């Protein structure tokens, strides 16, 4: 069993933050699903960080590793790269719409 302040902080705060963020934009079912997805993403990140750089590592190694190992972050980054590239490829791309 993985016991460390980092583990408790990640896994316990993720559903709370997910419920707060989801509750502001979603219905009750969506809020619960978003909170669960955040908790699962945090748990996966903790498991990855227990392998490398270990949970006893300094925060400057542990935090970037946990962000990079979180599947929700990877999905969001992939989605952002797809939608941004489509936006930049459009004829009226970038901040050109501000001048019209």
C-alpha positions as CSV (number, residue, x, y, z in Angstrom):
1,X,0.0,0.0,0.0
2,X,1.3,3.4,-0.9
3,X,1.3,5.8,2.0
4,X,2.8,9.3,1.7
5,X,1.6,12.9,2.0
6,X,1.8,13.2,-1.8
7,X,-0.5,10.2,-2.3
8,X,-3.1,11.5,0.2
9,X,-2.9,15.0,-1.2
10,X,-3.3,13.9,-4.9
11,X,-6.0,11.3,-4.4
12,X,-8.1,13.1,-1.8
13,X,-8.0,16.5,-3.4
14,X,-8.7,15.4,-7.0
15,X,-12.4,14.4,-6.4
16,X,-13.0,17.6,-4.4
17,X,-11.6,19.8,-7.1
18,X,-13.3,17.7,-9.8
19,X,-16.7,18.1,-8.0
20,X,-16.1,21.9,-7.7
21,X,-15.1,22.3,-11.3
22,X,-17.8,19.9,-12.6
23,X,-20.5,21.4,-10.4
24,X,-20.1,24.8,-11.9
25,X,-20.8,23.6,-15.5
26,X,-22.4,20.1,-15.3
27,X,-25.5,18.4,-13.9
28,X,-25.2,16.1,-10.9
29,X,-24.4,13.0,-12.9
30,X,-21.7,14.8,-14.9
31,X,-20.3,16.3,-11.7
32,X,-19.9,12.8,-10.1
33,X,-18.4,11.3,-13.2
34,X,-15.9,14.2,-13.5
35,X,-14.9,13.9,-9.8
36,X,-14.4,10.1,-10.3
37,X,-12.3,10.7,-13.5
38,X,-10.2,13.2,-11.6
39,X,-9.7,10.7,-8.8
40,X,-8.7,7.9,-11.2
41,X,-6.3,10.1,-13.0
42,X,-4.7,11.1,-9.7
43,X,-4.4,7.4,-8.7
44,X,-2.8,6.5,-12.0
45,X,-0.3,9.4,-11.6
46,X,0.5,8.3,-8.0
47,X,1.1,4.7,-9.2
48,X,3.4,6.0,-12.0
49,X,5.3,8.2,-9.5
50,X,5.7,5.3,-7.1
51,X,7.7,3.6,-9.9
52,X,9.7,6.6,-10.9
53,X,10.9,9.1,-9.4
54,X,9.7,7.3,-6.2
55,X,7.3,9.0,-3.7
56,X,10.2,10.1,-1.5
57,X,11.7,12.2,-4.4
58,X,11.9,16.0,-4.1
59,X,8.9,18.0,-5.2
60,X,10.7,19.4,-8.3
61,X,10.9,15.9,-9.7
62,X,7.7,14.5,-8.3
63,X,5.3,17.2,-9.5
64,X,6.3,17.2,-13.2
65,X,6.3,13.4,-13.2
66,X,2.8,13.3,-11.8
67,X,1.5,15.8,-14.2
68,X,3.0,14.0,-17.2
69,X,1.7,10.6,-16.0
70,X,-1.9,11.8,-15.4
71,X,-4.1,10.4,-18.2
72,X,-6.6,13.3,-18.0
73,X,-3.7,15.8,-18.6
74,X,-2.5,13.7,-21.6
75,X,-6.0,13.6,-23.0
76,X,-6.5,17.4,-22.5
77,X,-3.1,18.2,-24.0
78,X,-3.8,16.0,-27.1
79,X,-7.2,17.5,-27.5
80,X,-5.8,21.0,-27.2
81,X,-3.1,20.3,-29.8
82,X,-5.7,18.9,-32.3
83,X,-8.1,21.9,-31.9
84,X,-5.3,24.5,-31.9
85,X,-3.8,23.1,-35.1
86,X,-7.2,23.2,-36.8
87,X,-7.6,26.8,-35.6
88,X,-4.2,27.9,-36.9
89,X,-4.9,26.2,-40.3
90,X,-8.1,28.2,-40.8
91,X,-8.1,31.2,-43.1
92,X,-8.8,33.6,-40.2
93,X,-6.5,32.1,-37.7
94,X,-4.8,33.4,-34.6
95,X,-5.7,36.8,-33.3
96,X,-6.7,38.2,-36.7
97,X,-10.4,38.2,-35.6
98,X,-9.6,40.9,-33.1
99,X,-8.8,43.5,-35.7
100,X,-12.1,43.0,-37.6
